[in-house]
Structure formats: C-alpha cells, structure tokens
C-alpha cells in the first residue's frame, strides 16, 4: 500500500506547498469566523443591555492593578 502512495507522482515540494497553502487558508478562515462570532456575541450583549457582572469584574481588575502600581511607586520612593 505504501509503495503505491509513494509512487512516481509523489513530490515533497508539491506536498509541502499544498499543506502550507491549506494552513494559511485554515488560519484566515478561523480568524474571520472568530471575528464574526465575537461581533455577534457583542451585538447580542449590547441588545440585552450588557452584563453587569462582567463590567464589575473588569473594574475590580483595573482597581487591583492601580493599587499594585501605587504600592510599587510608594515602595520605590521609600527605598531612595
């Protein structure tokens, strides 16, 4: 069976080129599909008035980051 697959028509360059193009096509398709899906989800959330839990979660993350930055700045001033 392998001998018939690897027959005289087998070309490594053609196989690599075909797989490379297929990989690029898959990547572009996945990117477009994900963009469409995220756009649809965002539009649905906008129609529903958003999700307050997610907004609070982002605000909490921003506050933690800002507090850590202020603490780092205060510690660096004390080290001088």
mmCIF file of the N, C-alpha and C atoms, coordinates in Angstrom:
data_MODEL
# 
_entry.id   MODEL 
# 
loop_
_atom_site.group_PDB 
_atom_site.id 
_atom_site.type_symbol 
_atom_site.label_atom_id 
_atom_site.label_alt_id 
_atom_site.label_comp_id 
_atom_site.label_asym_id 
_atom_site.label_entity_id 
_atom_site.label_seq_id 
_atom_site.pdbx_PDB_ins_code 
_atom_site.Cartn_x 
_atom_site.Cartn_y 
_atom_site.Cartn_z 
_atom_site.occupancy 
_atom_site.B_iso_or_equiv 
_atom_site.pdbx_formal_charge 
_atom_site.auth_seq_id 
_atom_site.auth_comp_id 
_atom_site.auth_asym_id 
_atom_site.auth_atom_id 
_atom_site.pdbx_PDB_model_num 
ATOM 1   N N  . UNK A 1 1  ? 0.825   -1.195 0.000  1.00 0.00 ? 1  UNK A N  1 
ATOM 2   C CA . UNK A 1 1  ? 0.000   0.000  0.000  1.00 0.00 ? 1  UNK A CA 1 
ATOM 3   C C  . UNK A 1 1  ? 0.864   1.251  0.000  1.00 0.00 ? 1  UNK A C  1 
ATOM 4   N N  . UNK A 1 2  ? 1.887   1.296  0.869  1.00 0.00 ? 2  UNK A N  1 
ATOM 5   C CA . UNK A 1 2  ? 2.747   2.470  0.935  1.00 0.00 ? 2  UNK A CA 1 
ATOM 6   C C  . UNK A 1 2  ? 3.483   2.656  -0.380 1.00 0.00 ? 2  UNK A C  1 
ATOM 7   N N  . UNK A 1 3  ? 3.870   1.575  -0.998 1.00 0.00 ? 3  UNK A N  1 
ATOM 8   C CA . UNK A 1 3  ? 4.582   1.677  -2.263 1.00 0.00 ? 3  UNK A CA 1 
ATOM 9   C C  . UNK A 1 3  ? 3.747   2.351  -3.339 1.00 0.00 ? 3  UNK A C  1 
ATOM 10  N N  . UNK A 1 4  ? 2.435   2.119  -3.335 1.00 0.00 ? 4  UNK A N  1 
ATOM 11  C CA . UNK A 1 4  ? 1.597   2.757  -4.343 1.00 0.00 ? 4  UNK A CA 1 
ATOM 12  C C  . UNK A 1 4  ? 1.385   4.237  -4.033 1.00 0.00 ? 4  UNK A C  1 
ATOM 13  N N  . UNK A 1 5  ? 1.366   4.590  -2.748 1.00 0.00 ? 5  UNK A N  1 
ATOM 14  C CA . UNK A 1 5  ? 1.194   6.000  -2.389 1.00 0.00 ? 5  UNK A CA 1 
ATOM 15  C C  . UNK A 1 5  ? 2.455   6.775  -2.699 1.00 0.00 ? 5  UNK A C  1 
ATOM 16  N N  . UNK A 1 6  ? 3.607   6.175  -2.476 1.00 0.00 ? 6  UNK A N  1 
ATOM 17  C CA . UNK A 1 6  ? 4.870   6.853  -2.682 1.00 0.00 ? 6  UNK A CA 1 
ATOM 18  C C  . UNK A 1 6  ? 5.347   6.662  -4.116 1.00 0.00 ? 6  UNK A C  1 
ATOM 19  N N  . UNK A 1 7  ? 4.488   6.343  -5.005 1.00 0.00 ? 7  UNK A N  1 
ATOM 20  C CA . UNK A 1 7  ? 4.857   6.081  -6.390 1.00 0.00 ? 7  UNK A CA 1 
ATOM 21  C C  . UNK A 1 7  ? 5.528   7.260  -7.069 1.00 0.00 ? 7  UNK A C  1 
ATOM 22  N N  . UNK A 1 8  ? 5.606   7.222  -8.361 1.00 0.00 ? 8  UNK A N  1 
ATOM 23  C CA . UNK A 1 8  ? 6.348   8.215  -9.132 1.00 0.00 ? 8  UNK A CA 1 
ATOM 24  C C  . UNK A 1 8  ? 5.697   9.597  -9.111 1.00 0.00 ? 8  UNK A C  1 
ATOM 25  N N  . UNK A 1 9  ? 4.440   9.713  -8.700 1.00 0.00 ? 9  UNK A N  1 
ATOM 26  C CA . UNK A 1 9  ? 3.767   11.011 -8.687 1.00 0.00 ? 9  UNK A CA 1 
ATOM 27  C C  . UNK A 1 9  ? 3.978   11.789 -7.389 1.00 0.00 ? 9  UNK A C  1 
ATOM 28  N N  . UNK A 1 10 ? 4.676   11.216 -6.414 1.00 0.00 ? 10 UNK A N  1 
ATOM 29  C CA . UNK A 1 10 ? 4.877   11.863 -5.118 1.00 0.00 ? 10 UNK A CA 1 
ATOM 30  C C  . UNK A 1 10 ? 5.953   12.931 -5.227 1.00 0.00 ? 10 UNK A C  1 
ATOM 31  N N  . UNK A 1 11 ? 5.639   14.145 -4.781 1.00 0.00 ? 11 UNK A N  1 
ATOM 32  C CA . UNK A 1 11 ? 6.599   15.238 -4.789 1.00 0.00 ? 11 UNK A CA 1 
ATOM 33  C C  . UNK A 1 11 ? 6.558   15.931 -3.432 1.00 0.00 ? 11 UNK A C  1 
ATOM 34  N N  . UNK A 1 12 ? 7.699   15.964 -2.773 1.00 0.00 ? 12 UNK A N  1 
ATOM 35  C CA . UNK A 1 12 ? 7.777   16.595 -1.455 1.00 0.00 ? 12 UNK A CA 1 
ATOM 36  C C  . UNK A 1 12 ? 7.465   18.084 -1.569 1.00 0.00 ? 12 UNK A C  1 
ATOM 37  N N  . UNK A 1 13 ? 7.989   18.740 -2.590 1.00 0.00 ? 13 UNK A N  1 
ATOM 38  C CA . UNK A 1 13 ? 7.763   20.182 -2.751 1.00 0.00 ? 13 UNK A CA 1 
ATOM 39  C C  . UNK A 1 13 ? 6.282   20.495 -2.952 1.00 0.00 ? 13 UNK A C  1 
ATOM 40  N N  . UNK A 1 14 ? 5.616   19.697 -3.787 1.00 0.00 ? 14 UNK A N  1 
ATOM 41  C CA . UNK A 1 14 ? 4.191   19.932 -4.035 1.00 0.00 ? 14 UNK A CA 1 
ATOM 42  C C  . UNK A 1 14 ? 3.371   19.675 -2.778 1.00 0.00 ? 14 UNK A C  1 
ATOM 43  N N  . UNK A 1 15 ? 3.740   18.633 -2.037 1.00 0.00 ? 15 UNK A N  1 
ATOM 44  C CA . UNK A 1 15 ? 3.020   18.315 -0.803 1.00 0.00 ? 15 UNK A CA 1 
ATOM 45  C C  . UNK A 1 15 ? 3.199   19.421 0.226  1.00 0.00 ? 15 UNK A C  1 
ATOM 46  N N  . UNK A 1 16 ? 4.436   19.892 0.399  1.00 0.00 ? 16 UNK A N  1 
ATOM 47  C CA . UNK A 1 16 ? 4.687   20.979 1.347  1.00 0.00 ? 16 UNK A CA 1 
ATOM 48  C C  . UNK A 1 16 ? 3.965   22.255 0.932  1.00 0.00 ? 16 UNK A C  1 
ATOM 49  N N  . UNK A 1 17 ? 3.989   22.574 -0.350 1.00 0.00 ? 17 UNK A N  1 
ATOM 50  C CA . UNK A 1 17 ? 3.313   23.782 -0.826 1.00 0.00 ? 17 UNK A CA 1 
ATOM 51  C C  . UNK A 1 17 ? 1.804   23.683 -0.610 1.00 0.00 ? 17 UNK A C  1 
ATOM 52  N N  . UNK A 1 18 ? 1.232   22.529 -0.913 1.00 0.00 ? 18 UNK A N  1 
ATOM 53  C CA . UNK A 1 18 ? -0.215  22.352 -0.739 1.00 0.00 ? 18 UNK A CA 1 
ATOM 54  C C  . UNK A 1 18 ? -0.601  22.447 0.735  1.00 0.00 ? 18 UNK A C  1 
ATOM 55  N N  . UNK A 1 19 ? 0.188   21.827 1.612  1.00 0.00 ? 19 UNK A N  1 
ATOM 56  C CA . UNK A 1 19 ? -0.112  21.888 3.041  1.00 0.00 ? 19 UNK A CA 1 
ATOM 57  C C  . UNK A 1 19 ? 0.099   23.291 3.603  1.00 0.00 ? 19 UNK A C  1 
ATOM 58  N N  . UNK A 1 20 ? 1.083   24.012 3.097  1.00 0.00 ? 20 UNK A N  1 
ATOM 59  C CA . UNK A 1 20 ? 1.320   25.388 3.533  1.00 0.00 ? 20 UNK A CA 1 
ATOM 60  C C  . UNK A 1 20 ? 0.132   26.272 3.163  1.00 0.00 ? 20 UNK A C  1 
ATOM 61  N N  . UNK A 1 21 ? -0.334  26.146 1.925  1.00 0.00 ? 21 UNK A N  1 
ATOM 62  C CA . UNK A 1 21 ? -1.491  26.939 1.474  1.00 0.00 ? 21 UNK A CA 1 
ATOM 63  C C  . UNK A 1 21 ? -2.739  26.552 2.261  1.00 0.00 ? 21 UNK A C  1 
ATOM 64  N N  . UNK A 1 22 ? -2.898  25.257 2.534  1.00 0.00 ? 22 UNK A N  1 
ATOM 65  C CA . UNK A 1 22 ? -4.051  24.813 3.322  1.00 0.00 ? 22 UNK A CA 1 
ATOM 66  C C  . UNK A 1 22 ? -3.994  25.394 4.732  1.00 0.00 ? 22 UNK A C  1 
ATOM 67  N N  . UNK A 1 23 ? -2.813  25.458 5.318  1.00 0.00 ? 23 UNK A N  1 
ATOM 68  C CA . UNK A 1 23 ? -2.651  26.039 6.653  1.00 0.00 ? 23 UNK A CA 1 
ATOM 69  C C  . UNK A 1 23 ? -2.977  27.519 6.674  1.00 0.00 ? 23 UNK A C  1 
ATOM 70  N N  . UNK A 1 24 ? -2.543  28.237 5.653  1.00 0.00 ? 24 UNK A N  1 
ATOM 71  C CA . UNK A 1 24 ? -2.873  29.666 5.559  1.00 0.00 ? 24 UNK A CA 1 
ATOM 72  C C  . UNK A 1 24 ? -4.381  29.839 5.416  1.00 0.00 ? 24 UNK A C  1 
ATOM 73  N N  . UNK A 1 25 ? -4.997  29.025 4.584  1.00 0.00 ? 25 UNK A N  1 
ATOM 74  C CA . UNK A 1 25 ? -6.449  29.101 4.409  1.00 0.00 ? 25 UNK A CA 1 
ATOM 75  C C  . UNK A 1 25 ? -7.190  28.806 5.695  1.00 0.00 ? 25 UNK A C  1 
ATOM 76  N N  . UNK A 1 26 ? -6.718  27.808 6.445  1.00 0.00 ? 26 UNK A N  1 
ATOM 77  C CA . UNK A 1 26 ? -7.353  27.474 7.724  1.00 0.00 ? 26 UNK A CA 1 
ATOM 78  C C  . UNK A 1 26 ? -7.217  28.637 8.700  1.00 0.00 ? 26 UNK A C  1 
ATOM 79  N N  . UNK A 1 27 ? -6.039  29.242 8.762  1.00 0.00 ? 27 UNK A N  1 
ATOM 80  C CA . UNK A 1 27 ? -5.807  30.362 9.677  1.00 0.00 ? 27 UNK A CA 1 
ATOM 81  C C  . UNK A 1 27 ? -6.674  31.564 9.346  1.00 0.00 ? 27 UNK A C  1 
ATOM 82  N N  . UNK A 1 28 ? -6.782  31.889 8.069  1.00 0.00 ? 28 UNK A N  1 
ATOM 83  C CA . UNK A 1 28 ? -7.618  33.020 7.651  1.00 0.00 ? 28 UNK A CA 1 
ATOM 84  C C  . UNK A 1 28 ? -9.084  32.719 7.949  1.00 0.00 ? 28 UNK A C  1 
ATOM 85  N N  . UNK A 1 29 ? -9.518  31.518 7.652  1.00 0.00 ? 29 UNK A N  1 
ATOM 86  C CA . UNK A 1 29 ? -10.908 31.145 7.917  1.00 0.00 ? 29 UNK A CA 1 
ATOM 87  C C  . UNK A 1 29 ? -11.241 31.176 9.402  1.00 0.00 ? 29 UNK A C  1 
ATOM 88  N N  . UNK A 1 30 ? -10.318 30.680 10.228 1.00 0.00 ? 30 UNK A N  1 
ATOM 89  C CA . UNK A 1 30 ? -10.547 30.693 11.677 1.00 0.00 ? 30 UNK A CA 1 
ATOM 90  C C  . UNK A 1 30 ? -10.600 32.120 12.202 1.00 0.00 ? 30 UNK A C  1 
ATOM 91  N N  . UNK A 1 31 ? -9.759  32.995 11.677 1.00 0.00 ? 31 UNK A N  1 
ATOM 92  C CA . UNK A 1 31 ? -9.749  34.392 12.111 1.00 0.00 ? 31 UNK A CA 1 
ATOM 93  C C  . UNK A 1 31 ? -11.044 35.091 11.734 1.00 0.00 ? 31 UNK A C  1 
ATOM 94  N N  . UNK A 1 32 ? -11.488 34.894 10.510 1.00 0.00 ? 32 UNK A N  1 
ATOM 95  C CA . UNK A 1 32 ? -12.742 35.513 10.065 1.00 0.00 ? 32 UNK A CA 1 
ATOM 96  C C  . UNK A 1 32 ? -13.916 34.946 10.854 1.00 0.00 ? 32 UNK A C  1 
ATOM 97  N N  . UNK A 1 33 ? -13.924 33.648 11.073 1.00 0.00 ? 33 UNK A N  1 
ATOM 98  C CA . UNK A 1 33 ? -15.003 33.029 11.842 1.00 0.00 ? 33 UNK A CA 1 
ATOM 99  C C  . UNK A 1 33 ? -15.053 33.534 13.275 1.00 0.00 ? 33 UNK A C  1 
ATOM 100 N N  . UNK A 1 34 ? -13.900 33.654 13.924 1.00 0.00 ? 34 UNK A N  1 
ATOM 101 C CA . UNK A 1 34 ? -13.852 34.153 15.294 1.00 0.00 ? 34 UNK A CA 1 
ATOM 102 C C  . UNK A 1 34 ? -14.293 35.608 15.358 1.00 0.00 ? 34 UNK A C  1 
ATOM 103 N N  . UNK A 1 35 ? -13.869 36.417 14.390 1.00 0.00 ? 35 UNK A N  1 
ATOM 104 C CA . UNK A 1 35 ? -14.291 37.822 14.365 1.00 0.00 ? 35 UNK A CA 1 
ATOM 105 C C  . UNK A 1 35 ? -15.800 37.927 14.206 1.00 0.00 ? 35 UNK A C  1 
ATOM 106 N N  . UNK A 1 36 ? -16.366 37.111 13.340 1.00 0.00 ? 36 UNK A N  1 
ATOM 107 C CA . UNK A 1 36 ? -17.820 37.117 13.153 1.00 0.00 ? 36 UNK A CA 1 
ATOM 108 C C  . UNK A 1 36 ? -18.527 36.695 14.435 1.00 0.00 ? 36 UNK A C  1 
ATOM 109 N N  . UNK A 1 37 ? -18.044 35.624 15.070 1.00 0.00 ? 37 UNK A N  1 
ATOM 110 C CA . UNK A 1 37 ? -18.662 35.123 16.298 1.00 0.00 ? 37 UNK A CA 1 
ATOM 111 C C  . UNK A 1 37 ? -18.595 36.161 17.415 1.00 0.00 ? 37 UNK A C  1 
ATOM 112 N N  . UNK A 1 38 ? -17.423 36.776 17.611 1.00 0.00 ? 38 UNK A N  1 
ATOM 113 C CA . UNK A 1 38 ? -17.292 37.778 18.668 1.00 0.00 ? 38 UNK A CA 1 
ATOM 114 C C  . UNK A 1 38 ? -18.133 39.010 18.380 1.00 0.00 ? 38 UNK A C  1 
ATOM 115 N N  . UNK A 1 39 ? -18.251 39.391 17.112 1.00 0.00 ? 39 UNK A N  1 
ATOM 116 C CA . UNK A 1 39 ? -19.118 40.512 16.749 1.00 0.00 ? 39 UNK A CA 1 
ATOM 117 C C  . UNK A 1 39 ? -20.569 40.194 17.070 1.00 0.00 ? 39 UNK A C  1 
ATOM 118 N N  . UNK A 1 40 ? -20.978 38.987 16.767 1.00 0.00 ? 40 UNK A N  1 
ATOM 119 C CA . UNK A 1 40 ? -22.350 38.573 17.052 1.00 0.00 ? 40 UNK A CA 1 
ATOM 120 C C  . UNK A 1 40 ? -22.623 38.555 18.557 1.00 0.00 ? 40 UNK A C  1 
ATOM 121 N N  . UNK A 1 41 ? -21.699 38.011 19.335 1.00 0.00 ? 41 UNK A N  1 
ATOM 122 C CA . UNK A 1 41 ? -21.866 37.973 20.792 1.00 0.00 ? 41 UNK A CA 1 
ATOM 123 C C  . UNK A 1 41 ? -21.909 39.389 21.360 1.00 0.00 ? 41 UNK A C  1 
ATOM 124 N N  . UNK A 1 42 ? -21.039 40.260 20.884 1.00 0.00 ? 42 UNK A N  1 
ATOM 125 C CA . UNK A 1 42 ? -21.028 41.650 21.347 1.00 0.00 ? 42 UNK A CA 1 
ATOM 126 C C  . UNK A 1 42 ? -22.333 42.340 21.004 1.00 0.00 ? 42 UNK A C  1 
ATOM 127 N N  . UNK A 1 43 ? -22.832 42.122 19.814 1.00 0.00 ? 43 UNK A N  1 
ATOM 128 C CA . UNK A 1 43 ? -24.101 42.738 19.407 1.00 0.00 ? 43 UNK A CA 1 
ATOM 129 C C  . UNK A 1 43 ? -25.249 42.236 20.284 1.00 0.00 ? 43 UNK A C  1 
ATOM 130 N N  . UNK A 1 44 ? -25.263 40.929 20.560 1.00 0.00 ? 44 UNK A N  1 
ATOM 131 C CA . UNK A 1 44 ? -26.320 40.367 21.415 1.00 0.00 ? 44 UNK A CA 1 
ATOM 132 C C  . UNK A 1 44 ? -26.245 40.972 22.813 1.00 0.00 ? 44 UNK A C  1 
ATOM 133 N N  . UNK A 1 45 ? -25.037 41.081 23.381 1.00 0.00 ? 45 UNK A N  1 
ATOM 134 C CA . UNK A 1 45 ? -24.897 41.684 24.707 1.00 0.00 ? 45 UNK A CA 1 
ATOM 135 C C  . UNK A 1 45 ? -25.342 43.140 24.701 1.00 0.00 ? 45 UNK A C  1 
ATOM 136 N N  . UNK A 1 46 ? -25.048 43.856 23.619 1.00 0.00 ? 46 UNK A N  1 
ATOM 137 C CA . UNK A 1 46 ? -25.477 45.256 23.529 1.00 0.00 ? 46 UNK A CA 1 
ATOM 138 C C  . UNK A 1 46 ? -26.999 45.345 23.488 1.00 0.00 ? 46 UNK A C  1 
ATOM 139 N N  . UNK A 1 47 ? -27.645 44.414 22.800 1.00 0.00 ? 47 UNK A N  1 
ATOM 140 C CA . UNK A 1 47 ? -29.100 44.416 22.728 1.00 0.00 ? 47 UNK A CA 1 
ATOM 141 C C  . UNK A 1 47 ? -29.731 44.064 24.075 1.00 0.00 ? 47 UNK A C  1 
ATOM 142 N N  . UNK A 1 48 ? -29.044 43.255 24.853 1.00 0.00 ? 48 UNK A N  1 
ATOM 143 C CA . UNK A 1 48 ? -29.563 42.841 26.157 1.00 0.00 ? 48 UNK A CA 1 
ATOM 144 C C  . UNK A 1 48 ? -29.229 43.839 27.264 1.00 0.00 ? 48 UNK A C  1 
ATOM 145 N N  . UNK A 1 49 ? -28.482 44.858 26.942 1.00 0.00 ? 49 UNK A N  1 
ATOM 146 C CA . UNK A 1 49 ? -28.110 45.843 27.949 1.00 0.00 ? 49 UNK A CA 1 
ATOM 147 C C  . UNK A 1 49 ? -26.806 45.521 28.652 1.00 0.00 ? 49 UNK A C  1 
ATOM 148 N N  . UNK A 1 50 ? -26.042 44.618 28.113 1.00 0.00 ? 50 UNK A N  1 
ATOM 149 C CA . UNK A 1 50 ? -24.758 44.267 28.713 1.00 0.00 ? 50 UNK A CA 1 
ATOM 150 C C  . UNK A 1 50 ? -24.922 43.311 29.874 1.00 0.00 ? 50 UNK A C  1 
ATOM 151 N N  . UNK A 1 51 ? -23.822 42.919 30.407 1.00 0.00 ? 51 UNK A N  1 
ATOM 152 C CA . UNK A 1 51 ? -23.823 42.027 31.564 1.00 0.00 ? 51 UNK A CA 1 
ATOM 153 C C  . UNK A 1 51 ? -23.074 42.742 32.684 1.00 0.00 ? 51 UNK A C  1 
ATOM 154 N N  . UNK A 1 52 ? -23.777 43.205 33.699 1.00 0.00 ? 52 UNK A N  1 
ATOM 155 C CA . UNK A 1 52 ? -23.137 43.973 34.770 1.00 0.00 ? 52 UNK A CA 1 
ATOM 156 C C  . UNK A 1 52 ? -22.034 43.213 35.503 1.00 0.00 ? 52 UNK A C  1 
ATOM 157 N N  . UNK A 1 53 ? -22.154 41.903 35.612 1.00 0.00 ? 53 UNK A N  1 
ATOM 158 C CA . UNK A 1 53 ? -21.149 41.122 36.336 1.00 0.00 ? 53 UNK A CA 1 
ATOM 159 C C  . UNK A 1 53 ? -19.791 41.251 35.663 1.00 0.00 ? 53 UNK A C  1 
ATOM 160 N N  . UNK A 1 54 ? -19.770 41.186 34.350 1.00 0.00 ? 54 UNK A N  1 
ATOM 161 C CA . UNK A 1 54 ? -18.508 41.291 33.618 1.00 0.00 ? 54 UNK A CA 1 
ATOM 162 C C  . UNK A 1 54 ? -17.926 42.689 33.790 1.00 0.00 ? 54 UNK A C  1 
ATOM 163 N N  . UNK A 1 55 ? -18.776 43.716 33.737 1.00 0.00 ? 55 UNK A N  1 
ATOM 164 C CA . UNK A 1 55 ? -18.301 45.082 33.930 1.00 0.00 ? 55 UNK A CA 1 
ATOM 165 C C  . UNK A 1 55 ? -17.676 45.265 35.301 1.00 0.00 ? 55 UNK A C  1 
ATOM 166 N N  . UNK A 1 56 ? -18.317 44.734 36.326 1.00 0.00 ? 56 UNK A N  1 
ATOM 167 C CA . UNK A 1 56 ? -17.768 44.827 37.687 1.00 0.00 ? 56 UNK A CA 1 
ATOM 168 C C  . UNK A 1 56 ? -16.450 44.071 37.793 1.00 0.00 ? 56 UNK A C  1 
ATOM 169 N N  . UNK A 1 57 ? -16.358 42.944 37.104 1.00 0.00 ? 57 UNK A N  1 
ATOM 170 C CA . UNK A 1 57 ? -15.137 42.152 37.139 1.00 0.00 ? 57 UNK A CA 1 
ATOM 171 C C  . UNK A 1 57 ? -13.967 42.929 36.525 1.00 0.00 ? 57 UNK A C  1 
ATOM 172 N N  . UNK A 1 58 ? -14.217 43.610 35.394 1.00 0.00 ? 58 UNK A N  1 
ATOM 173 C CA . UNK A 1 58 ? -13.175 44.423 34.766 1.00 0.00 ? 58 UNK A CA 1 
ATOM 174 C C  . UNK A 1 58 ? -12.768 45.581 35.664 1.00 0.00 ? 58 UNK A C  1 
ATOM 175 N N  . UNK A 1 59 ? -13.745 46.244 36.279 1.00 0.00 ? 59 UNK A N  1 
ATOM 176 C CA . UNK A 1 59 ? -13.440 47.362 37.175 1.00 0.00 ? 59 UNK A CA 1 
ATOM 177 C C  . UNK A 1 59 ? -12.589 46.876 38.343 1.00 0.00 ? 59 UNK A C  1 
ATOM 178 N N  . UNK A 1 60 ? -12.937 45.718 38.890 1.00 0.00 ? 60 UNK A N  1 
ATOM 179 C CA . UNK A 1 60 ? -12.151 45.159 40.000 1.00 0.00 ? 60 UNK A CA 1 
ATOM 180 C C  . UNK A 1 60 ? -10.716 44.887 39.556 1.00 0.00 ? 60 UNK A C  1 
ATOM 181 N N  . UNK A 1 61 ? -10.543 44.333 38.362 1.00 0.00 ? 61 UNK A N  1 
ATOM 182 C CA . UNK A 1 61 ? -9.199  44.074 37.850 1.00 0.00 ? 61 UNK A CA 1 
ATOM 183 C C  . UNK A 1 61 ? -8.401  45.346 37.662 1.00 0.00 ? 61 UNK A C  1 
ATOM 184 N N  . UNK A 1 62 ? -9.043  46.382 37.168 1.00 0.00 ? 62 UNK A N  1 
ATOM 185 C CA . UNK A 1 62 ? -8.369  47.672 36.980 1.00 0.00 ? 62 UNK A CA 1 
ATOM 186 C C  . UNK A 1 62 ? -7.978  48.255 38.329 1.00 0.00 ? 62 UNK A C  1 
ATOM 187 N N  . UNK A 1 63 ? -8.878  48.161 39.313 1.00 0.00 ? 63 UNK A N  1 
ATOM 188 C CA . UNK A 1 63 ? -8.566  48.685 40.645 1.00 0.00 ? 63 UNK A CA 1 
ATOM 189 C C  . UNK A 1 63 ? -7.394  47.946 41.283 1.00 0.00 ? 63 UNK A C  1 
ATOM 190 N N  . UNK A 1 64 ? -7.354  46.631 41.143 1.00 0.00 ? 64 UNK A N  1 
ATOM 191 C CA . UNK A 1 64 ? -6.242  45.851 41.695 1.00 0.00 ? 64 UNK A CA 1 
ATOM 192 C C  . UNK A 1 64 ? -4.935  46.268 41.037 1.00 0.00 ? 64 UNK A C  1 
ATOM 193 N N  . UNK A 1 65 ? -4.954  46.454 39.722 1.00 0.00 ? 65 UNK A N  1 
ATOM 194 C CA . UNK A 1 65 ? -3.753  46.866 39.002 1.00 0.00 ? 65 UNK A CA 1 
ATOM 195 C C  . UNK A 1 65 ? -3.292  48.243 39.454 1.00 0.00 ? 65 UNK A C  1 
ATOM 196 N N  . UNK A 1 66 ? -4.221  49.187 39.573 1.00 0.00 ? 66 UNK A N  1 
ATOM 197 C CA . UNK A 1 66 ? -3.859  50.537 40.006 1.00 0.00 ? 66 UNK A CA 1 
ATOM 198 C C  . UNK A 1 66 ? -3.317  50.541 41.431 1.00 0.00 ? 66 UNK A C  1 
ATOM 199 N N  . UNK A 1 67 ? -3.935  49.766 42.324 1.00 0.00 ? 67 UNK A N  1 
ATOM 200 C CA . UNK A 1 67 ? -3.448  49.695 43.703 1.00 0.00 ? 67 UNK A CA 1 
ATOM 201 C C  . UNK A 1 67 ? -2.043  49.107 43.763 1.00 0.00 ? 67 UNK A C  1 
ATOM 202 N N  . UNK A 1 68 ? -1.784  48.083 42.968 1.00 0.00 ? 68 UNK A N  1 
ATOM 203 C CA . UNK A 1 68 ? -0.452  47.475 42.940 1.00 0.00 ? 68 UNK A CA 1 
ATOM 204 C C  . UNK A 1 68 ? 0.579   48.468 42.413 1.00 0.00 ? 68 UNK A C  1 
ATOM 205 N N  . UNK A 1 69 ? 0.208   49.242 41.409 1.00 0.00 ? 69 UNK A N  1 
ATOM 206 C CA . UNK A 1 69 ? 1.122   50.240 40.852 1.00 0.00 ? 69 UNK A CA 1 
ATOM 207 C C  . UNK A 1 69 ? 1.425   51.323 41.885 1.00 0.00 ? 69 UNK A C  1 
ATOM 208 N N  . UNK A 1 70 ? 0.392   51.794 42.595 1.00 0.00 ? 70 UNK A N  1 
ATOM 209 C CA . UNK A 1 70 ? 0.600   52.817 43.618 1.00 0.00 ? 70 UNK A CA 1 
ATOM 210 C C  . UNK A 1 70 ? 1.477   52.287 44.749 1.00 0.00 ? 70 UNK A C  1 
ATOM 211 N N  . UNK A 1 71 ? 1.273   51.042 45.147 1.00 0.00 ? 71 UNK A N  1 
ATOM 212 C CA . UNK A 1 71 ? 2.088   50.437 46.198 1.00 0.00 ? 71 UNK A CA 1 
ATOM 213 C C  . UNK A 1 71 ? 3.538   50.310 45.752 1.00 0.00 ? 71 UNK A C  1 
ATOM 214 N N  . UNK A 1 72 ? 3.747   49.931 44.504 1.00 0.00 ? 72 UNK A N  1 
ATOM 215 C CA . UNK A 1 72 ? 5.105   49.811 43.972 1.00 0.00 ? 72 UNK A CA 1 
ATOM 216 C C  . UNK A 1 72 ? 5.781   51.174 43.946 1.00 0.00 ? 72 UNK A C  1 
ATOM 217 N N  . UNK A 1 73 ? 5.054   52.222 43.513 1.00 0.00 ? 73 UNK A N  1 
ATOM 218 C CA . UNK A 1 73 ? 5.617   53.572 43.488 1.00 0.00 ? 73 UNK A CA 1 
ATOM 219 C C  . UNK A 1 73 ? 5.967   54.046 44.893 1.00 0.00 ? 73 UNK A C  1 
ATOM 220 N N  . UNK A 1 74 ? 5.090   53.770 45.858 1.00 0.00 ? 74 UNK A N  1 
ATOM 221 C CA . UNK A 1 74 ? 5.348   54.179 47.238 1.00 0.00 ? 74 UNK A CA 1 
ATOM 222 C C  . UNK A 1 74 ? 6.577   53.464 47.795 1.00 0.00 ? 74 UNK A C  1 
ATOM 223 N N  . UNK A 1 75 ? 6.720   52.186 47.492 1.00 0.00 ? 75 UNK A N  1 
ATOM 224 C CA . UNK A 1 75 ? 7.885   51.432 47.968 1.00 0.00 ? 75 UNK A CA 1 
ATOM 225 C C  . UNK A 1 75 ? 9.171   51.921 47.322 1.00 0.00 ? 75 UNK A C  1 
ATOM 226 N N  . UNK A 1 76 ? 9.111   52.290 46.049 1.00 0.00 ? 76 UNK A N  1 
ATOM 227 C CA . UNK A 1 76 ? 10.323  52.772 45.378 1.00 0.00 ? 76 UNK A CA 1 
ATOM 228 C C  . UNK A 1 76 ? 10.736  54.131 45.930 1.00 0.00 ? 76 UNK A C  1 
ATOM 229 N N  . UNK A 1 77 ? 9.769   54.964 46.360 1.00 0.00 ? 77 UNK A N  1 
ATOM 230 C CA . UNK A 1 77 ? 10.106  56.255 46.967 1.00 0.00 ? 77 UNK A CA 1 
ATOM 231 C C  . UNK A 1 77 ? 10.739  56.056 48.340 1.00 0.00 ? 77 UNK A C  1 
ATOM 232 N N  . UNK A 1 78 ? 10.312  55.034 49.070 1.00 0.00 ? 78 UNK A N  1 
ATOM 233 C CA . UNK A 1 78 ? 10.882  54.769 50.392 1.00 0.00 ? 78 UNK A CA 1 
ATOM 234 C C  . UNK A 1 78 ? 12.307  54.231 50.295 1.00 0.00 ? 78 UNK A C  1 
ATOM 235 N N  . UNK A 1 79 ? 12.619  53.544 49.197 1.00 0.00 ? 79 UNK A N  1 
ATOM 236 C CA . UNK A 1 79 ? 13.949  52.960 49.030 1.00 0.00 ? 79 UNK A CA 1 
ATOM 237 C C  . UNK A 1 79 ? 15.007  54.009 48.741 1.00 0.00 ? 79 UNK A C  1 
ATOM 238 N N  . UNK A 1 80 ? 14.621  55.186 48.332 1.00 0.00 ? 80 UNK A N  1 
ATOM 239 C CA . UNK A 1 80 ? 15.601  56.226 47.968 1.00 0.00 ? 80 UNK A CA 1 
ATOM 240 C C  . UNK A 1 80 ? 16.244  56.815 49.143 1.00 0.00 ? 80 UNK A C  1 
# 
